[in-house]
Amino acid sequence: MNCCEAMGEAVDRGAMYQGPKHRIDDGRIVNEIDTEYFIRSAGGRGYDYLGINYCPFCGRALSNSLWAAEKKK
């Protein structure tokens, strides 16, 4: 499930990774954000994964904890 069509396309193209952190085995996680969504970019050895909490296309909260907090508002 993706928040918008642009996010779905980015995941399909491999520009974004959607899944658990422990499944990332071809690069390194750059920051410590607790999320299931990562921007994937070429790094020195493999890929760099930058965790994000909000969709860069539509602005919706992506991580489960933020989504639940916004839903309560």
LINURRA-V944606 format. One record per residue. PHI is phi in radians with two decimals (none if undefined). Layout:
PHI / PHI
//
This chain:
none / -2.07 / -1.29 / -2.67 / -1.12 / -1.10 / -1.16 / -1.03 / -1.16 / -1.14 / -1.15 / -1.09 / -1.35 / 1.61 / -1.31 / -2.16 / -2.04 / -2.13 / 2.82 / -1.23 / -1.01 / -1.18 / -1.53 / -1.35 / -2.27 / -2.08 / 3.10 / -2.26 / -1.55 / -1.42 / -2.19 / -1.89 / -1.22 / -1.47 / -2.63 / -1.91 / -2.13 / -2.42 / -1.46 / -1.87 / -2.43 / -1.15 / -2.14 / -1.09 / -2.28 / 1.49 / -2.19 / -1.83 / -2.05 / -1.89 / -1.19 / -2.29 / -1.76 / -2.23 / -1.14 / -1.27 / -1.74 / -2.00 / 1.48 / -1.25 / -1.13 / -1.80 / -1.21 / -1.03 / -1.16 / -1.21 / -1.09 / -1.13 / -1.14 / -1.22 / -1.17 / -1.23 / -1.15
//
